[in-house]
């Protein structure tokens, strides 16, 4: 299993998920996360947007054209923004930290 630390305005929690699952799927193991994933991982909603701690960026898969287009329209996009439904877990990501942006409203 691969450990993922999610951080949001309510604190931080570590969940375990299997290799091959996405960060978005891992977030759903923790009912307290505020990461939504409304389109179910089809890369058309951007509600799974999160910030990846800099130490982990090199280990991530490259940003696809589709993901880049979605990130372009996110208001709070940063250098370390990713759509978590586009990042599949692998052993090199064990211990990754994912920061979930505060939701408006
Ligand atoms: S879940 Fe919709 S873009 Fe990731």
Boltz pocket constraint, residues with backbone or C-beta under 6 A from the ligand:
constraints:
  - pocket:
      binder: B
      contacts: [[A, 24], [A, 36], [A, 37], [A, 38], [A, 39], [A, 40], [A, 41], [A, 42], [A, 43], [A, 44], [A, 45], [A, 46], [A, 47], [A, 48], [A, 49], [A, 83], [A, 84], [A, 85], [A, 86]]
      max_distance: 6.0
